[in-house]
Amino acid sequence: MVNRCSWAHTDLSIPYHDEEWGVPLHDDNRLFEFLILEGAQAGLSWETILRKRARYRVVFDGFDPAVVAGYGARKVEALLGDAGIVRNRAKIASAIGNAQAALPVQREFGSLDTYLWSFVGGAPIVHRLRRTDDIPATNDASDHMSRELRRRGFRFVGSTICYAFMQACGLVNDHRTDCFRYAELVALAGGRKK
């Protein structure tokens, strides 16, 4: 029997846990995707977002910040009418605003990847957690990331959302130590243990 983190127990969460969660991610569009999806998840379950992710990728043009930044009123109305995504005007507006905020970050730092990974010094933080209940909701890096993203005009980027983003994109390894992915990701990323 495979030992995995206890939250992964559905047809969607198991492959997400086994193949994606905690894997260091360095592609700008994918990083932007997780930033938007984590914000969209606020007040909802991650399972809901996983169900809607394929549609999000289509209607948000592969999460290319340069494309999303140019969305106008007609596109916003189309998104609000699309049952395949979370139809929340504030969250849709924040996705567009976050794309607009991401473009100067890419110009200044060369990539969203370089900027976002700078909050953890370029290498994953590896926790040694024995129980799911020990997983924190925030840390100093997510607090800092949240403050800086807000300063740059990003929205739906509170510290809890930033921490969930960090977990999803491998900036932090919060797999339990008895989970089969823990050691694999430690070896893959060469992260520093805390």
Secondary structure, 3 states (H helix, E strand, C coil): CCCCCCCCCCCCHHHHHHHCCCCCCCCHHHHHHHHHHHHHHCCCCHHHHHHHHHHHHHHCHHHCHHHHCCCCHHHHHHHHCCCCCCCCHHHHHHHHHHHHHHHHHHHHHCCHHHHHHHHHCCCCEECCECCHHHCCCCCHHHHHHHHHHHHCCCCCCCHHHHHHHHHHCCCEECCECCCHHHHHHHHHHCCEEC
